[in-house]
């Protein structure tokens, strides 16, 4: 087995090329725009397939240094925070509570599906948790954190099952969000939003003008929000709260953006808004591209039968629950449709896949400011706490 390690600079450059491929494909093929397929999925998944081919045919493993990936995510969430006014945050109080409760119900259902299918196939039932909320809602970090517990229980392949389920979930999450939103918007004849001041990116086919001052000012505000986020995270840790760093940057952006608004008594200039939206869009696109290009698809082969069955039902559950429950409880309006597009990211992939799904939808149909506040807070704060408690409860039972 030959190992090829690609250094960080080359990996980052390759990610730019892959994101270009995704953007060109979206412009070239209207079908991708029609169903709001996220641009990073195309190039990132192509890279993952090529890497898998090298592994299968030439016994060569290609690993990318993706250290910069997490920093890109901090820029993205700082941008969301800077775009959020206290007025929007206050209006999102009830929907935030409702979506959190729906996510908690979903975690329980997701684990029931995983445990039940494992039992039917004659496997140890608790391995179903690794193809449930541990890997799908929790992500790679939660999977690796719980793996030693399962190994102590005698399940040696726990990490492999979890990582493979996370891989399939990440891909599925990127593919279901756009079609769900399109279905809901068309079926319920929802009016798309005429507000083109998007939180992330710009609308398709929109001509934009951006000068140096707008770009530099946006970059400065993003950096200040991230720096402030580091201090906020230190405060979280001091009181015993272990939260993802991007949550602190989100809070930092919210505080800086609203403090600036109160002091200057005027809205941020259109040029600065555009610079901030474009930087955030590029950072999110690069993050997801790098996440997908780093997938090792051959990890799926050892548990292919179990994973194929369980993931079929997990994706079906996510789609059904989103369309019939989430959309209705979130208000059955355009904002609810955008939130629904992100729910697959919450339940099958990650916070980033949730946001990139919503970004693709809003670039086609218009802004949904409340959705871009509610979903990150649910993903990054409330759901992790609930998931840990529910997983423990399933293990005790």
N, C-alpha and C positions, 0 to 999 in steps of 0.2 A: 504494500500500500504506500503510494507516494503522496506526501502532503505538500500542497502549495499554499503558502500564506501570503495574502495580498495586503500590503501595508495600508495604513489609514488614508494617506493622500490619494493613492491610486483608487482605493475603494470609494472614496468620496467623489472623485472625478467620474468613475464608472456610474455611480448613482445619478450624477447630472445627466450623463448620456442616456441612461435608462428612463429618466423622467422626461427628457426630450422626446424619446420614442413614444411614451404614453401620451404626451400632449399632441404630438403630430397625428397619432392614431385617432385621438378623439376628434380632432379637426377634420381628418380625412373621412372617417366613417361615422355618419350621423346616428347609426344605431347605438353607438356607445354613448352619445349625448342623450339620445332618446330615453335610455334606461339609466342614465346618470351613473355609469360605471366609472369609478374613480380612476383618474389618470395614472397614479403610481402603480396600480395593480398590474397594468399591462407590461411595462418594462421590467418591474421587479419580479413578476412571475416568470417571464421569459428567461431571465437570468437564473432563477432557481431551477428551471427545467434543464438549461444548458449545463449547470453544475451537476445535476443528477445524472445526466448523460455521460459526463466525464467520469463520474464515479462508477457507473454501471459498465461502461465499455472499456475504460482504460485503467480502472482501479486507482483513480486519482481523486483525492479529496481536496477541494478548493475552499479555503476559509478566508473570509474578509475581516479586516480590522474595522469594526463599526463603532469605535469609541465615541466619535463625534455625534452619533445618532441621538443620544439622550440630550445633548445640548440643544439640538434642533427642536426637540419637543418643548424645552423650556421657553424658547423664543415664541413658539406657537401659542402656548398658554398665557404668556405675558401679554401677547397681542389681544387675546380674547378678553383678558382682564381690563386692558386699557380702553376697550370698546364698550365696556359695561357701565351704564349709569346706575346710580342708586335707585332711580325710579323703576328701571327695568328689573332690578334685583328684588325690589319690594313687591312688584306685580307677579314675580315668579315664586312667591312664598308657598301658596297653596299647591300649584302644579309641581313644585319641587318635592313637597311632602307626598303627593299622590304618586309621582313616578318612583320615589324611594320605596314606598309600600308595594307597588307593583313589582319592582325589582326583587324585593324580599320574597314575595310569593313565587316569583319565577325561579329564584335560586332553589327553593324547596322542590318545585316541579322538575327542574333540571336534574337534580340529584336523584330524585325518585326514578326518572327515566334511566339514568346511568346504572343505578343499583339494580333495577328490575331486569334490564337487558343482560347485565353480567350474570345474574342469577339464572335466567332462562338458558344462557349458553353454558351453564355449568361452571362458571368462574367464581372466584371469591367475590361476594357481593360488593365489598368495600372498594374493589378496583374500579367499580362504576363511578365512584367519586372523582377518580382521576380523569374520567371522561365526562365529568359533570362540572360543577362550579369551580373546582380547584383549578383546572386548566383553562376552561372556557371563559369564565368571568374573572378568575384570579390572574390568569396569564402565566408567563414563564416564571416570574419571580415566586408566585404562590406555589406553583408546581414544584420547583426546586426546594422550597422551604418545607413542604409537606412530605417530600419523597423519603427522607430518613425515617419518618414515623411509619410509613407503609413498609419500608424494608425491614424494620424491627418486627413488624407483624408477619414477616415471611413472604412478602410480595416483592421479589427482587426486581421485577420489570416495571415497577411503579413509575419511575422517572421517564422511561421510554414511552409508556402508554400516555402519560400526561403531556409530554412534549409533542408526540405525534397528534394527539387530539387537539392541542393548541394550534398546530400547523394547519390542520384541516379547518378548524374553527376560524382562524384568521382569514383564510382564503374565502370561506363561505360568507363571512361577515361582510367582506368587501363586495360580494356579488349580489347579496339579497337586498341591501338597503335601498338602492336606487329603484329597482323594480317595485318594491313595496310602496315607496312614495308615489311613483307614477300611477300605480293601481288605485291608491286611495284618492289622489287628486282627480283622476278621471272619473272614477266611480261616483264620488260625492260632488263632482263638478265644483271643486274648490277654486276660488279665484287666486291666481298667483299674485305674489306681492309686487307692487309697482316700485317699491323701494329697492334701488340698486346699490345702496351703500352697504355692501356686504361686510360681515364681520371678518370673513376670510376670502381672499381672492376677488375677482371681478366677474361679472356676468359674461356668458359666452357672447361672442360677436360684439362686445362693447369696446369702443375705442377709448383709450385712456391716455392722459397726459400727466407726466410726473417729472418734476425737476429735481436738481441736486438737493435743494433745501428741504423739500418735502421728504425725500428719501433719508437724508442724514438726520433730520429731526425725528422721524419715526424710529430710526435705528438707535438714536440716543435714548429715547423714551423706553424702548424695549430693553436696552442694557440696564438702565436705571431700575426698571421693574424687576429684572432678574437679580440684580445686586440686592435690592430691598427684599426679594424673595428668600435669599440666603439668610438674612437676619431673621425674617419671620420663621423660617424653618428651624433656626437655632432656638427661637422662642417656643415653638411646638415641642421640640425635643426636651427643653428644660422642664416642661410640665408633663412629660411622659407621653406625648402624642407622636407616634411614628407614622407619618403620612408621606406619600410620594412628593418629591421635590417640586413637581409641576403644580401641585396644589398651592404651595407657598408662593410660587411665581404668579399664579392666577390671582391670588389674594393681593399680592404686591401690585400687580397691574391695576386691579380694581381701586385700591386705595390711592395710588398715584394719579390715575386718570380722573377720579372724582375730586381729589384735592385740587388738582390743576383747574378743573372746571369751576370749583367754588372760588378759587383765588382770582382767576382771570375773568370770570363772569361771562365767558363766551365759549361756544362750541369749538372743537378742534377744527382747523382748516381742512377743506376738502383735499388739498394736496397731501397733508400729513396723514389723513385718514386712508388715502389711497396707498401711500408708501407703507403704512402699517399693515394694511390688508394684503398687499403683494408679498411683503417679507414673510408674514405669517403663512400665507399660502405656499410659498416656496419651501419654507422650513417643514411644514406638515407633509408636503409631497415628498421631500427628500427623506424625511423620517420613515414614512411608510415604504418607500422604494427600498431603502436600506434594510428595513425589517423583512421584506419579502425576499430580497436577493440573498439574505443570510439563511433562508430556510434550507434544511437538509431533508429533502423529500424521501430519501431512502430509509429514514427512520420509521416510515409508516409500514414497511413490509412485514415486520415481525408480528404485528398485531392487526393485520389487515382485515381479517374477517370480523372481529369484534368491533374495530373502529368503523368499518364501513356501515355496519348495522346501527351502531349507537349514534354515529354522526348523522345518519339519515333521519333518525327520529329527533335528534336534537335540533337540526335545522328546521324540520317540519314544525316542531313545537315552537321555535322562535318565531317563525313566520305567522303561524296561526295565532299565537298569543299577542303578537304585535298588531295584527289586523283587527282581531275581534275584541281585544281587551285594551291594549295600550292606547290605540287611536281613540276609542270611545271615551275612556276615562280622562284623556288629556284634552278633551274638548271638541273633537271631530271638526277642527278647522285646519287652516293651512299650517299653522305652527305645530299642531298635533301630527300632521303628516310628515313634517320635517323631523320631529322628535322620533317618530316611528321609524324613519329611515336610519336613525342612529341607534335604535334599540338593538338591532342585530349586532352592532359593534359592541354594545354593552354586554350582551348575552353570549356572543360567540367569539369575539375577538379581543378588543382592547379599547381604551379611551380614544386612541388615535384613529382606529377604524370607525368608531362611532362618529367622530368629528369629520373625517374625510368623506364619509357617506353623506352627511348633512351638507358639507361644502359642495359636493357634486350636485346635489339637488338644488341648493340655493343659487348656484351659478346658472342653472337653467330656468328656475322659476321665480327667484327673487329672495330678498333677505328674510331671516327669521331670527331676530335678535334674542328673543327669550329662550329659544331652543339652545343657543350657544352658551347660555349661562347655566340653564338647568341641567343639561346632560353632563358637562364636565364635573359639576359639583356632585352629582349622583355617582358618576364613575369613580372619581378620585377621592371621595371622602366617605360617604355613607355606605356605599355598597361593599367596600373592603371590610368595614367593621362588621356588617351584617353577615357577610360571607364566612368570616372566621368563626363567628358564633354558631352558624348553621352547620358548618362542616364538623365542628366539635360535637354538636348534638347528634349528627348522623353516626359518628364513630362510637358514641356512648350507647346509642340504640343498638 
